[in-house]
Amino acid sequence: MSDRRIHVFHAVAKHLSFTKAAEVLFMTQPAVTFQIRQLEEEFNARLFDRRSGRISLTPAGAVALEYTERIVALSAELKTRMREIGTAVGGQLSIGASTTLADFYLPQTIAGFKVRFPAVVPHLYVANSATVQARIIERAFDIGFIDSASHEAALVTDVCCEDELQVVCPPSHPLAKQTTVTPELLAHYNYISREPGSGTREVIDRYLQSSGFSPGMLKIVIEAGSPEAVKALIAARMGYSIMSAASVVKEMQLGHLVKRSLSPRLTRKVCVAYPKERIHSRLIISFVSFAREQLSSLKQ
């Protein structure tokens, strides 16, 4: 629906290759070059630097790419909306989610939605919360699930459910003998931490600070980049950790790990995020509604 030259520029900018863009667009390379030259003449700006057989975006090209990302996404969205009129809910659905939510909250929700609407083709992408929000703003993701409300002005976030973070340790660990665990006790034992930049780590740091303690009080013996790695290290008796109660359901049932609530309790909000100004398709509206219903009914 949008200017053909915009799509050509978008393909060249994404692949940084006239040849590859021509292949993707089923065009000849001279035709692609001609379209880019026309666009540069209209904008009165050079969009690509061409040196030693390689191309790169100029500052003007980087600005143009930012806008063309939105134009191409809106064009695809318009086509989806037009196809939806008078038809059943279906189509591609790009979902971004932080690691814990993607691994332990969303699989059953996505599977249930797929059963209800077989024509839907969901794609789940895992990234940290900051990246998920950025990709929604870029329109690379339709919606995203993050572990707190967004502060991005371009996004709306709706709370779906609460996620409690608890102390997780082997059954033989001294903390397993406690009914609840106070922050003072945490400093006495080896701690397995998520990596810097992790949303879970940030929530724990804020919790300790609000309780009057420094995050530096924790005796970190190792850092791990995923809940699965953290659980494996706990099972190997490297120490204890603080993680989502939802992530250790299977291990609890098998008796491999135990969980204990912190005192005071540590909870965070699981939120669905989507663009504020976007005209949402029936597909997205249906999925958000379904996900909120499913997640709000979860019991840990």
C-alpha positions as CSV (number, residue, x, y, z in Angstrom):
1,M,0.0,0.0,0.0
2,S,2.9,2.4,0.7
3,D,5.3,3.8,-1.8
4,R,7.3,1.0,-3.5
5,R,10.5,2.9,-3.1
6,I,10.0,2.8,0.7
7,H,9.9,-1.0,0.6
8,V,12.9,-1.1,-1.6
9,F,14.9,1.2,0.7
10,H,13.7,-0.9,3.7
11,A,15.0,-4.1,2.1
12,V,18.4,-2.5,1.2
13,A,18.8,-1.0,4.7
14,K,18.0,-4.2,6.5
15,H,20.3,-6.4,4.4
16,L,22.9,-3.7,3.7
17,S,23.1,-5.1,0.2
18,F,21.6,-4.1,-3.1
19,T,22.0,-7.7,-4.4
20,K,20.3,-9.3,-1.5
21,A,17.5,-6.8,-1.5
22,A,16.9,-7.5,-5.2
23,E,16.7,-11.2,-4.5
24,V,14.2,-10.7,-1.7
25,L,12.1,-8.3,-3.7
26,F,12.3,-10.3,-7.0
27,M,13.7,-7.3,-8.8
28,T,16.9,-6.7,-10.8
29,Q,19.7,-5.0,-9.1
30,P,19.6,-2.0,-11.5
31,A,15.9,-1.6,-10.7
32,V,16.7,-1.5,-7.0
33,T,19.5,1.0,-7.6
34,F,17.2,3.2,-9.6
35,Q,14.5,3.2,-6.9
36,I,17.1,4.2,-4.2
37,R,18.4,7.0,-6.5
38,Q,14.9,8.3,-7.0
39,L,14.3,8.4,-3.2
40,E,17.6,10.1,-2.6
41,E,16.7,12.8,-5.1
42,E,13.3,13.3,-3.6
43,F,14.8,13.6,-0.1
44,N,17.7,15.6,-1.4
45,A,19.9,13.5,0.8
46,R,22.3,10.6,0.4
47,L,20.9,7.5,2.2
48,F,23.8,5.1,1.8
49,D,27.6,5.3,1.8
50,R,29.2,3.1,-0.8
51,R,32.8,2.2,-0.1
52,S,35.0,-0.7,-1.2
53,G,32.0,-2.8,-2.3
54,R,30.2,-2.3,1.0
55,I,27.3,-0.1,1.9
56,S,26.3,1.5,5.2
57,L,23.6,3.9,6.2
58,T,24.3,7.6,6.4
59,P,22.9,9.6,9.2
60,A,20.0,10.6,6.9
61,G,19.6,6.9,6.0
62,A,19.3,6.0,9.7
63,V,16.5,8.5,10.2
64,A,14.8,7.2,7.1
65,L,15.0,3.6,8.3
66,E,13.4,4.6,11.6
67,Y,10.4,5.9,9.8
68,T,10.2,3.2,7.1
69,E,10.1,0.5,9.8
70,R,6.9,2.1,11.0
71,I,5.5,2.7,7.5
72,V,6.1,-0.9,6.4
73,A,4.6,-2.3,9.7
74,L,1.5,-0.1,9.3
75,S,1.1,-1.1,5.7
76,A,1.2,-4.8,6.8
77,E,-1.2,-4.0,9.6
78,L,-3.7,-2.4,7.2
79,K,-3.6,-5.4,5.0
80,T,-4.3,-7.6,8.0
81,R,-7.2,-5.5,9.1
82,M,-8.7,-5.6,5.6
83,R,-8.4,-9.4,5.4
84,E,-10.0,-9.7,8.8
85,I,-13.2,-8.1,7.7
86,G,-15.8,-10.8,7.6
87,T,-13.3,-13.6,8.4
88,A,-12.3,-15.6,11.4
89,V,-9.4,-14.5,13.7
90,G,-6.1,-15.6,12.2
91,G,-2.7,-14.6,10.9
92,Q,0.8,-14.0,12.1
93,L,1.2,-12.9,15.8
94,S,4.7,-11.7,17.0
95,I,5.0,-11.9,20.8
96,G,8.0,-10.8,22.8
97,A,8.6,-11.9,26.4
98,S,11.3,-11.9,29.1
99,T,12.9,-15.2,29.9
100,T,10.9,-16.3,32.9
101,L,7.5,-15.3,31.3
102,A,8.4,-17.0,28.0
103,D,9.5,-20.2,29.8
104,F,6.9,-20.6,32.5
105,Y,3.9,-18.3,31.9
106,L,3.2,-18.1,28.2
107,P,3.5,-21.6,26.7
108,Q,0.1,-22.9,28.0
109,T,-1.5,-19.5,27.2
110,I,-0.2,-19.6,23.6
111,A,-1.2,-23.2,23.2
112,G,-4.7,-22.6,24.5
113,F,-5.2,-19.6,22.1
114,K,-3.9,-21.7,19.2
115,V,-6.6,-24.4,20.0
116,R,-9.3,-21.7,20.1
117,F,-8.1,-20.0,16.9
118,P,-6.3,-22.6,14.7
119,A,-5.6,-20.1,11.9
120,V,-3.3,-18.0,14.1
121,V,0.4,-18.5,13.6
122,P,2.2,-17.3,16.8
123,H,5.9,-16.4,17.0
124,L,7.4,-16.1,20.5
125,Y,10.7,-14.2,20.9
126,V,12.7,-14.1,24.1
127,A,14.5,-11.0,25.2
128,N,14.9,-8.9,28.3
129,S,12.1,-6.5,29.2
130,A,13.9,-3.4,27.8
131,T,14.5,-5.0,24.5
132,V,10.9,-6.3,24.3
133,Q,9.6,-2.8,24.8
134,A,12.0,-1.3,22.2
135,R,11.0,-3.9,19.6
136,I,7.3,-3.2,20.2
137,I,7.9,0.5,19.6
138,E,9.8,-0.4,16.4
139,R,6.7,-2.6,15.5
140,A,8.9,-5.7,15.2
141,F,6.7,-7.3,17.9
142,D,2.9,-6.9,18.0
143,I,2.8,-7.2,21.8
144,G,5.1,-8.1,24.7
145,F,5.0,-9.5,28.2
146,I,7.3,-7.8,30.7
147,D,7.8,-8.1,34.5
148,S,6.7,-4.5,35.4
149,A,4.7,-1.6,34.1
150,S,6.4,0.2,31.2
151,H,7.6,3.8,31.5
152,E,7.7,4.2,27.8
153,A,5.3,7.0,26.7
154,A,4.5,5.2,23.4
155,L,3.3,2.0,25.2
156,V,0.3,0.9,27.2
157,T,0.8,-1.8,29.9
158,D,-2.0,-3.8,31.5
159,V,-1.4,-5.9,34.5
160,C,-2.2,-9.6,33.9
161,C,-1.1,-11.2,37.2
162,E,1.4,-11.1,40.1
163,D,4.6,-13.1,40.1
164,E,6.1,-13.8,43.5
165,L,9.9,-14.1,43.8
166,Q,11.0,-16.6,46.5
167,V,14.1,-18.1,48.1
168,V,14.8,-21.4,46.2
169,C,17.3,-23.9,47.6
170,P,17.9,-27.7,48.0
171,P,15.8,-29.4,50.7
172,S,19.0,-29.9,52.8
173,H,19.9,-26.2,52.8
174,P,19.7,-24.3,56.1
175,L,17.2,-21.8,54.6
176,A,14.9,-24.8,53.9
177,K,14.3,-25.1,57.6
178,Q,12.8,-21.6,57.8
179,T,9.1,-20.9,57.4
180,T,9.9,-17.5,55.9
181,V,13.2,-15.8,55.1
182,T,14.1,-12.3,56.3
183,P,16.6,-10.2,54.3
184,E,19.1,-10.4,57.3
185,L,19.4,-14.2,56.7
186,L,20.3,-13.9,53.1
187,A,23.8,-12.6,53.8
188,H,24.9,-15.8,55.6
189,Y,24.8,-18.2,52.6
190,N,26.3,-18.5,49.1
191,Y,24.0,-16.8,46.6
192,I,23.5,-17.6,42.9
193,S,22.6,-14.5,41.0
194,R,21.1,-13.6,37.6
195,E,23.3,-11.6,35.3
196,P,23.6,-7.8,35.4
197,G,20.8,-6.3,33.3
198,S,18.4,-9.0,34.3
199,G,14.9,-7.7,35.3
200,T,14.8,-10.3,38.1
201,R,18.1,-9.0,39.5
202,E,16.9,-5.4,39.4
203,V,13.7,-6.3,41.3
204,I,15.7,-8.1,44.0
205,D,18.2,-5.2,44.3
206,R,15.3,-2.7,44.7
207,Y,13.7,-5.0,47.3
208,L,16.9,-5.1,49.4
209,Q,17.3,-1.4,49.2
210,S,13.7,-0.8,50.3
211,S,14.4,-3.1,53.2
212,G,17.4,-1.1,54.3
213,F,20.1,-3.3,52.9
214,S,22.7,-3.1,50.1
215,P,22.6,-5.6,47.2
216,G,26.3,-6.0,48.0
217,M,25.4,-7.9,51.1
218,L,24.7,-11.0,49.1
219,K,27.5,-13.5,48.9
220,I,27.4,-14.0,45.1
221,V,29.4,-17.1,44.1
222,I,28.3,-17.3,40.5
223,E,26.1,-15.5,38.0
224,A,23.8,-17.2,35.5
225,G,22.0,-16.0,32.4
226,S,18.7,-18.0,32.7
227,P,16.4,-19.5,35.2
228,E,17.2,-23.0,34.0
229,A,21.0,-22.4,34.6
230,V,20.2,-21.0,38.1
231,K,18.1,-24.1,39.0
232,A,20.9,-26.5,37.8
233,L,23.4,-24.6,40.0
234,I,21.1,-24.8,43.0
235,A,20.6,-28.5,42.5
236,A,24.4,-28.9,42.4
237,R,24.4,-27.3,45.8
238,M,26.3,-24.2,44.8
239,G,24.0,-22.1,46.9
240,Y,20.5,-20.6,47.0
241,S,18.8,-18.1,44.8
242,I,15.8,-15.8,44.6
243,M,13.6,-16.5,41.6
244,S,10.0,-16.7,40.3
245,A,8.0,-19.3,42.2
246,A,6.4,-20.2,38.8
247,S,9.8,-21.4,37.6
248,V,10.3,-24.2,40.1
249,V,6.9,-26.0,40.1
250,K,8.3,-29.1,38.5
251,E,11.3,-29.3,40.8
252,M,9.1,-28.8,43.8
253,Q,6.9,-31.7,42.7
254,L,9.9,-33.9,42.3
255,G,11.3,-32.9,45.7
256,H,14.6,-31.6,44.2
257,L,14.1,-28.0,45.3
258,V,12.1,-26.2,47.9
259,K,10.9,-22.6,48.0
260,R,10.4,-20.2,50.9
261,S,8.6,-16.8,50.9
262,L,10.6,-13.7,51.8
263,S,9.4,-11.6,54.7
264,P,8.2,-9.2,53.7
265,R,7.0,-10.9,50.5
266,L,8.5,-9.9,47.2
267,T,6.1,-9.7,44.2
268,R,6.2,-8.0,40.8
269,K,3.5,-7.4,38.2
270,V,3.4,-9.4,35.0
271,C,2.2,-7.0,32.3
272,V,1.2,-7.1,28.7
273,A,2.6,-4.1,26.7
274,Y,1.4,-2.8,23.3
275,P,1.6,0.5,21.3
276,K,-0.6,3.3,22.6
277,E,-1.5,4.8,19.3
278,R,-1.8,1.7,17.2
279,I,-5.1,0.5,15.7
280,H,-5.2,-3.0,17.0
281,S,-6.4,-5.9,14.9
282,R,-9.0,-8.4,16.1
283,L,-6.2,-10.9,16.5
284,I,-4.2,-8.8,18.9
285,I,-7.3,-7.7,20.8
286,S,-8.4,-11.3,21.1
287,F,-5.0,-12.5,22.3
288,V,-4.6,-9.8,24.9
289,S,-8.0,-10.6,26.3
290,F,-7.3,-14.3,26.3
291,A,-3.9,-13.9,27.9
292,R,-5.1,-11.6,30.7
293,E,-7.9,-14.1,31.5
294,Q,-5.5,-17.1,31.5
295,L,-2.7,-15.5,33.5
296,S,-4.9,-13.9,36.1
297,S,-6.2,-17.4,37.0
298,L,-2.7,-18.8,37.6
299,K,-2.0,-20.1,41.1
300,Q,1.5,-20.6,42.3
